Amino acid sequence: MASSTRPRVVILGAGFGGLTAAKALAKDAEVTVVDRHNFQTFLPLLYQVATAGLAADHVAHPVRGALRKSGVKFRMGSPISVDHKNKSVKLDSSETLEFDHLVVALGSATADFGVKGVTEHALGMKSVHEAIGIRAEVMRRFEDLCRFEDQTRLSLTVVGGGPTGVEMAGALAELKRGPLKNDEANAAKHIDIYLIEAGPRILPMFSERLSARAKKDLEKLGVKVLLNTAVEEVRPRQILVKVKKPYLPKSPSGLLALKVNQLADFLTCR
């Protein structure tokens, strides 16, 4: 049987970019997609998983289902080496894939942007597993409040007033006002939610009118919005801003702090 004359394309990563490229190239090339998972995570809704708004399977979709009838092949595995001279990729499954063209679409990685203490006192939110971990930590701290039955307070802080930060702060407020209040009203009353933004307004990519409306709506939900406040350091039970003064009190149950921006999301849980 004669071999195909179409170019061989290997795409590393089955995220939005990888799958879109695979479908676009399928008519003109032999395409193989490689990813360490056999499912794609819908990242824009991870905050809903982290705040118990959605189940994990609602944001994870099978890669093979997305590629069905496209003619694109899929291999589950992680690339461990690329031989550019011989044009091949070796996977941790011991399989070697030859290519004429290689597309790297591995997505972004959690970064701390130079903020001291993030790496030591934070959890990323780049996967379903991490989002579930955040949800479990929030619920565990809530159960601590239920058990203490005193004046202990739990502070949840979202750092970064972009779209994801605003959504996360709002979802946490809805969790507090809804399910947690219904389960144990006194404990829910001792939860404080903060959104801090280094700039003069949240959602700076939108008009000032929309930014003001979003701030008003968040405050109506009970979120304390702090503007012109830049985080300088994250500590186990404190967040320091540039004025070198902790704006949140120490709490026996600790401080949960979530940093959200375009590339990384963080949750302190010490």
C-alpha atoms as one frame of an Amber mdcrd trajectory, in Angstrom:
protein
   0.000   0.000   0.000   1.413   3.368  -0.982   2.128   5.707   1.868   0.229
   8.965   2.131   1.837  12.001   0.569   0.084  14.340   2.972   2.311  16.034
   5.579   2.323  14.580   9.083   1.412  17.083  11.797   1.806  16.359  15.509
   0.031  18.745  17.870   1.081  18.776  21.523  -1.856  19.851  23.670  -5.602
  19.253  23.398  -6.791  22.612  24.657  -8.721  25.215  22.681  -5.752  26.015
  20.453  -4.687  22.424  19.853  -8.135  21.111  18.955  -8.943  24.113  16.747
  -5.663  23.674  14.862  -6.256  19.936  14.494  -9.681  20.372  12.936  -8.448
  23.127  10.629  -5.515  21.025   9.366  -7.314  17.675   9.132  -8.332  18.098
   5.478  -4.798  18.732   4.277  -2.616  16.702   6.643  -2.386  13.563   8.751
  -2.877  15.030  12.212  -2.145  13.451  15.587  -3.024  15.229  18.830  -1.118
  14.403  22.012  -2.258  15.279  25.532  -1.566  13.857  28.984  -5.322  13.678
  29.593  -8.021  12.183  27.397 -10.343  15.051  28.238 -10.356  18.781  27.568
 -10.981  21.180  30.444 -13.203  24.197  29.821 -11.042  26.598  31.795 -13.446
  29.595  31.871 -15.772  27.633  34.155 -13.195  26.232  36.577 -14.203  28.870
  39.123 -17.673  27.312  39.171 -16.189  23.936  40.116 -14.078  25.618  42.802
 -17.170  27.235  44.334 -19.477  24.191  44.080 -21.549  25.726  41.297 -20.796
  22.944  38.826 -19.739  19.318  39.047 -16.314  18.490  37.649 -17.714  16.493
  34.732 -19.521  19.592  33.476 -16.218  21.246  32.522 -14.331  18.154  31.290
 -15.160  16.800  27.841 -13.648  13.732  26.061 -11.007  14.639  23.483 -11.963
  11.742  21.249 -15.542  12.985  21.238 -14.398  16.409  20.077 -12.360  14.819
  17.264 -14.959  12.282  16.187 -15.361  12.022  12.377 -12.547  14.521  11.845
  -9.944  11.945  10.851  -7.590  13.237  13.549  -5.739  10.663  15.657  -5.288
  11.017  19.409  -2.591   9.713  21.738  -2.728  10.107  25.507   0.710  10.788
  26.917   3.296  13.430  27.708   6.187  14.336  25.414   9.527  13.640  27.044
  11.822  14.591  24.177  11.765  16.109  20.707  14.328  15.070  18.087  14.339
  17.988  15.661  16.983  16.434  13.426  14.957  13.271  12.813  11.631  15.039
  13.297  10.157  12.815  15.978   8.566  13.119  19.416   8.996  10.504  22.108
   6.145  10.051  24.581   6.209   8.693  28.119   4.179   5.748  26.789   7.358
   4.712  24.877   5.697   5.550  21.559   7.571   7.682  19.050   5.651   9.892
  16.630   7.267  11.145  13.447   6.259  14.509  12.044   6.821  16.936   9.221
   5.420  19.799  11.266   5.175  20.135  15.047   2.627  22.385  16.770   3.189
  23.176  20.450  -0.078  24.188  22.143   0.571  23.178  25.736  -1.199  26.144
  27.312  -0.050  28.322  30.189   1.486  27.447  33.535   0.839  28.838  36.991
   3.114  31.814  37.722   3.592  33.976  40.788   4.562  37.199  38.952   7.218
  37.855  41.554   4.807  38.110  44.467   6.640  36.762  47.499   4.961  33.852
  49.287   2.650  32.747  46.486   4.606  29.578  45.716   4.878  28.619  49.379
   1.321  29.412  50.455  -0.779  28.909  47.353  -2.521  26.294  45.234  -2.967
  26.778  41.513  -6.300  26.575  39.716  -5.278  25.324  36.304  -7.014  21.954
  36.316 -10.161  20.194  37.450  -8.156  18.476  40.165  -6.923  21.787  41.559
 -10.385  23.347  41.393 -11.798  20.423  43.354  -9.003  20.916  45.875  -9.982
  24.561  46.344 -13.615  23.600  46.852 -12.631  20.964  49.401 -10.468  23.464
  51.283 -13.229  26.090  51.417 -15.709  23.511  52.673 -13.258  22.205  55.257
 -12.695  25.713  56.617 -16.463  26.239  56.715 -16.818  23.064  58.771 -14.165
  24.445  61.130 -16.339  27.514  61.671 -19.333  25.284  62.378 -17.294  23.345
  64.909 -15.779  26.360  66.670 -19.118  28.069  67.371 -17.324  31.285  68.350
 -16.283  34.584  66.763 -13.576  33.105  64.516 -13.699  34.591  61.024 -12.698
  33.101  57.692 -11.401  35.525  55.055 -11.593  34.625  51.351  -9.631  37.047
  49.198  -9.568  37.280  45.426  -6.642  39.299  44.072  -7.137  40.726  40.607
 -10.214  42.543  39.351 -10.341  41.148  35.826 -13.246  39.027  34.515 -12.152
  35.830  36.269 -11.498  37.619  39.542 -14.891  39.310  39.469 -16.617  36.032
  38.622 -14.768  34.195  41.383 -15.584  36.797  44.028 -19.217  36.822  43.010
 -19.434  33.028  43.032 -17.923  32.864  46.516 -20.461  35.429  47.718 -23.314
  33.409  46.222 -21.954  30.265  47.881 -21.913  32.070  51.226 -25.373  33.631
  50.819 -26.954  30.437  49.489 -25.852  26.888  50.393 -23.568  27.776  53.309
 -26.123  30.076  54.929 -28.793  27.409  54.522 -26.538  24.792  56.113 -25.307
  26.876  59.060 -26.270  30.539  59.091 -24.078  31.540  62.042 -20.930  30.074
  60.466 -21.685  31.663  57.086 -22.091  35.028  58.819 -18.435  34.811  59.903
 -17.081  34.537  56.345 -15.608  37.685  54.759 -15.009  37.957  51.016 -12.577
  40.511  49.574 -11.678  41.484  46.029  -8.546  43.576  45.760  -7.342  45.319
  42.615  -4.129  47.272  42.093  -5.765  49.665  39.644  -8.401  52.351  40.175
 -11.297  50.129  39.003 -12.235  46.530  38.345 -12.811  45.245  34.804 -10.555
  47.946  33.319 -11.012  46.533  29.805 -14.658  47.638  29.889 -16.200  51.087
  30.171 -16.093  52.979  33.455 -19.871  52.707  33.692 -19.755  48.898  33.527
 -16.869  48.790  36.009 -18.839  50.895  38.463 -21.926  48.706  38.009 -19.910
  45.527  38.591 -18.409  46.979  41.768 -21.844  47.995  43.003 -23.282  44.537
  42.284 -20.419  42.790  44.075 -20.794  45.018  47.112 -24.507  44.279  47.095
 -23.596  40.588  47.343 -21.403  41.372  50.342 -17.995  41.463  48.652 -15.602
  44.095  50.023 -13.904  45.635  46.971 -10.537  47.315  47.597  -9.135  49.414
  44.739  -5.667  50.921  44.286  -4.355  48.095  46.461  -1.392  46.041  45.248
  -0.328  42.789  46.906   3.302  42.739  47.959   3.487  39.463  49.868   1.339
  36.470  50.767   1.902  35.000  54.226   0.279  31.952  55.849  -2.444  34.049
  57.511  -1.942  37.503  56.068  -1.749  39.369  52.799   0.539  42.404  52.815
  -0.138  45.285  50.500   2.419  47.865  49.428   1.795  50.035  52.465   3.355
  47.157  54.451   0.257  46.811  56.585  -1.913  43.677  56.770  -5.467  44.635
  55.882  -6.981  41.385  57.185  -6.894  40.202  60.801  -5.252  36.969  61.822
  -7.686  34.120  62.190  -7.300  30.819  64.061  -8.849  29.050  61.084  -6.418
  30.702  58.689  -6.764  32.838  55.590  -7.816  31.597  52.197  -6.561  33.942
  49.493  -7.207  33.518  45.797  -5.104  35.379  43.262  -6.714  35.482  39.849
  -5.409  36.974  36.616  -4.913  36.039  32.979  -2.247  33.428  33.632  -2.595
  32.136  37.148  -4.954  31.542  40.022  -3.806  31.007  43.578  -5.367  29.889
  46.846  -3.500  30.139  50.136  -4.445  27.389  52.500  -2.116  27.369  55.448
